[in-house]
Amino acid sequence: MVVSSCSLSWTSPCLSHKLNLPHSNYLPRNNSTSTSKSVFCALDTVSTGESELRSHCQRRPLLLGFGALTANLQPTNLLFAEEIPKKYRAFVDNSDGYSYIYPSDWKEFDFRAHDSAFKDRYLQLQNVRVRFIPTEKKDIRDLGPMEEVISNLVRHIYAAPNQRPTIYDMQERTVDGKHYYTFEYVLTSPNYSSASFATIAIGNGRYYTLIVGALERRWKRVRDQLKVVADSFKLLDI
């Protein structure tokens, strides 16, 4: 893990593969042709660990007001063109090929077998995490029909034996030729229930999964906020 800081007023080169960017900045486009690991920035950047990923899905996009731009991150030959909403930060992993945004008041933490993870400072079960596993598949559609793929994931992989799974929504989106499945589901246990969004995608010879969730009793209050995180997940070419 490497932490690199470049908060100078002039544009200074900062070597970092995984970038934890303050809110009101830019996310990278997926069509980058750069193979360079050098990053030019005018803000603090943090790198995080490695992971495996299994599922990702979405619902209808939310229309949110975006904050004013306060800084630019410009990796070599890479355009950062998507504005980050207020109260969010961007996590960009150029070495493992993915990016997403998360609430700016969350903190990084270690989540077993995951490449990156952030959680609410006070509510540990309110978090986002990303992992990936190798695959010979080229596209998420290669796994089969969306309904079958998601149903199998939730019922047989995400749910523990003592949990009752319920799937509420499934969506597919396409960005720069890459396909993503995003879905909303609840796992009900004897003691508590959790609600989550998941997004899954395949690229770079990897099967990526992002899951962001919270306790079900808080879901109505945080659902829209966490949906933004699920919809933000994107693959980067590596």
N, C-alpha and C positions, 0 to 999 in steps of 0.2 A: 504494500500500500504506500502511495506517495502523496504527500500534500505539497502543493506548489502554490506560492502566493505571488501575485503580480498586480499590486494595487497602485502602480505608478500612474502619474497623470499622462505620461506618453505611452504609446503602444510598445510594449516590451514582449519579447518572445518568452513563452513559458512552456516547458515540456511537461505535458500531462496527457494521459490517455482517457481518464475519467474525470469529467468536470462537473462540479456542483456549483451551479451558477445562481447568483442572486436573482430575485424577481425583477420583472421589467427589463428583460433582455431578449435574446433571440434563440430560437431552436434551429438546428441545422436542417437543411433540405436533405432528402434521401438520395438525390442524384449526384452526390459528390463523387468526383473521380480522383480525388487526392489519396495518395498512399502515405503521405507524410504524417508523422506523429507530433510535429511541432505545432504549437498553438500560440497565437498572438492574442493577448487579452489585456483588459484594463480593469480587472476585478479579481477577487480571490477565487481560486479554483481548488477543488478537493478531488482526490481520486479514491475510488472504492474497490472492493474485491470482486471475485469471480463467482459464477453461478450457473445453475442449470434452470431451464424454464419449461413449463408444461402447458399453461392454458391462457387464452386471452380472448375477450369478446367485447362487443359494444352495443350501445343503444343509440337513440337519436342524439345528435350533437346538441350541446347547449350553447346558446348565444349569450356570451358574456362580454361586458365592457372591458377593453384592454387598457392597461396603464400606460403612462408615458414612457418612452424609451429613455433610459439613463446611461446605457453603456453598450458597447459592441464587443462581441467575441468573434474573431475572424481566423479560424484555422486556415492553413495554407490551401488555397484553391477551393475553399469551402464557404458557401454563402449561408449566413445565419439570417433567415428571412421570415421566421414566424414569431410574432410578438407573444411574449409570455404574459398571462393575465396578472393583475395585481394580486398580491398575497400568495404567490406561487414562486417556486424556484425550479430551475431546470437541472436535471441530471443527464449528462451526456457521456456515454462510454464509447469512445471511438475505437478502442482496441477490441471490444466484444460486440460492437455493432448495434447499439440501441440507444434510445433516449426517451425521456418522459419528464413530466413536471409533477411536483408534489407541493403541499401547503408549506409556506415559507417558515412557519413556526414549528415544523416537525424537525426531529433530530435523527441523525444516522445511527443505526445499530446493526449488530451482527445477527443475522437470521440463518440458522443452520441450512447448509446446502444451497444458499441463495447468493447471487452475485452482488446485489445491492438491496438495501432496505432502509426505510425511514418510518418513524412512528411519531404519534402525538406525544408531547412531552409529559402529559399526565395520564393519558389513557393508552396503555400499551397495546391493547387489542385493536386499536384504531391505527392501521399502518398500511404501507404499501411495500411489496417485495417483488423482486424479479429473479428468475432463474432460467437456465437453458440446459438442454441435453443435445448430444449429437444426433443427427438424423440424415438418412439418405434421401428423404423427401425434399422436393424443391419448392413446394407451395402448400399452404394450409389446406387447400382444397384437395390435395392428394390423399388426405386422411379419410375422406368420404363426405357424405352430406352433412351440412352444418348441424342439423338437429341431432343426428346420431352421434357425431363427434362430441358435442357439448353434453348431451345426456349421459354418455358413457363416462366422461371426465367427472362430472359432478356426482353421479351416483356410485361410481366404482373406484374413483381415485381421490377426489376431494373429501367425500363423506366418510367418517369413521363408522365402524359397525354400530355404534350406539346413537348415530345421528340420522335424522330424517331429512333428505334433501328436497328442496323445492326450487324449480327453475322458473323465473318470472319473465325473462325476455332474452332474445337472441338477435344479434345484428351482425351483418357483414359490411365492411367498408374496404375500399380500394384506394391506396395512395401511392402514386408513382409506380403503378403496376404491381404493388405488393398487396396481398389480401390479409385482412385481419378479421377474426371473430371476437365479438365482445358480448358478454352475457351477464345477467344479474341472477343471483341465487341466494338461498338461505339454507343454513344447516341448523337444524333444531335438535338440541341435546336435552337430556332430563334436567340439567342444571341451568343451561343458558342457550341462547340462540345467537348466531352470527350471520350477518348479511354482507355480501361482497359483490364487486364487479370483477370480472376476469377478462383479460385480453390475451389471445394466443396468435402466434404468427410463426412462419417458417422462412428462413433465409440464412445465407452464410453457412449452410450445412448444419444449422442449429434449429431446434424447436424451442421457441421462447414463450415464457408465460409471465404475465404481470397480474398480480392479485392485489386489490385494494379493498379494505373492508373495515367493519366496526361491529360492535354489539348491536343486535337488532333493535333493542329499545332506544338506541340513539339514531337509528337509520334515517328517520324522517328529517332529522336536523342536519345530517351531514351528507345525505345521499347525493345532492346536486354537486357539492364540493368534490366528492370522491369520484363522481362520474367524469368530471373534467380530467382527473388523473388517468382513468382508464382509457379515455378517448385520445389522450396525448401520446400514448405509446407508439413509437415508430422504429423501424429497422433502419440501420445505416449500412451502407456497403463497406465491407472490409476485405 
